[in-house]
Amino acid sequence: MNVHLTPQSEKLLQEQLAQGVYCSPEEVIERALENLASVPAFSARPKTLAEAVAHIRESRKGVRLGGIKLRDLIREGRKN
């Protein structure tokens, strides 16, 4: 596989190689891809609309406004 780098990507790659931590461009790219795969936002992305909605509903459980109504917060925001 051939990969064509943008000038910015090439600059970043050269900077990583100049630090002396990595021996080759392949090693830099492999490490970056390993790090990317470990980030939940990229590896566990919902695949369907229903899954996305379920994820949003699950995420908001337990999130409270301290007894303040959302409508009151909106009104307060408009005052400023």
KAGI-V98270 format. One record per residue. N is the residue number from 0. RES is the residue in one small letter. D_LAST is the distance of its C-alpha to the last C-alpha in Angstrom with 1 decimal. Layout:
BEGIN
n=N res=RES d_last=D_LAST
n=N res=RES d_last=D_LAST
END
This chain:
BEGIN
n=0 res=m d_last=55.6
n=1 res=n d_last=54.4
n=2 res=v d_last=50.8
n=3 res=h d_last=49.6
n=4 res=l d_last=46.9
n=5 res=t d_last=44.3
n=6 res=p d_last=44.5
n=7 res=q d_last=41.4
n=8 res=s d_last=43.0
n=9 res=e d_last=46.3
n=10 res=k d_last=44.7
n=11 res=l d_last=43.0
n=12 res=l d_last=46.4
n=13 res=q d_last=48.2
n=14 res=e d_last=45.9
n=15 res=q d_last=46.5
n=16 res=l d_last=50.3
n=17 res=a d_last=50.3
n=18 res=q d_last=49.0
n=19 res=g d_last=52.3
n=20 res=v d_last=51.0
n=21 res=y d_last=52.0
n=22 res=c d_last=55.4
n=23 res=s d_last=54.7
n=24 res=p d_last=52.0
n=25 res=e d_last=52.9
n=26 res=e d_last=52.1
n=27 res=v d_last=48.6
n=28 res=i d_last=47.8
n=29 res=e d_last=49.3
n=30 res=r d_last=47.2
n=31 res=a d_last=44.0
n=32 res=l d_last=44.9
n=33 res=e d_last=45.7
n=34 res=n d_last=42.3
n=35 res=l d_last=40.6
n=36 res=a d_last=42.6
n=37 res=s d_last=41.5
n=38 res=v d_last=37.7
n=39 res=p d_last=36.9
n=40 res=a d_last=34.5
n=41 res=f d_last=37.5
n=42 res=s d_last=40.4
n=43 res=a d_last=39.0
n=44 res=r d_last=37.0
n=45 res=p d_last=37.2
n=46 res=k d_last=39.8
n=47 res=t d_last=39.0
n=48 res=l d_last=36.1
n=49 res=a d_last=37.3
n=50 res=e d_last=37.3
n=51 res=a d_last=33.8
n=52 res=v d_last=32.5
n=53 res=a d_last=34.6
n=54 res=h d_last=33.2
n=55 res=i d_last=29.5
n=56 res=r d_last=30.4
n=57 res=e d_last=32.3
n=58 res=s d_last=29.5
n=59 res=r d_last=27.0
n=60 res=k d_last=29.5
n=61 res=g d_last=28.5
n=62 res=v d_last=24.8
n=63 res=r d_last=23.0
n=64 res=l d_last=19.5
n=65 res=g d_last=20.9
n=66 res=g d_last=21.4
n=67 res=i d_last=17.8
n=68 res=k d_last=17.8
n=69 res=l d_last=16.3
n=70 res=r d_last=15.2
n=71 res=d d_last=13.3
n=72 res=l d_last=11.5
n=73 res=i d_last=10.6
n=74 res=r d_last=9.4
n=75 res=e d_last=7.2
n=76 res=g d_last=5.8
n=77 res=r d_last=5.5
n=78 res=k d_last=3.8
n=79 res=n d_last=0.0
END
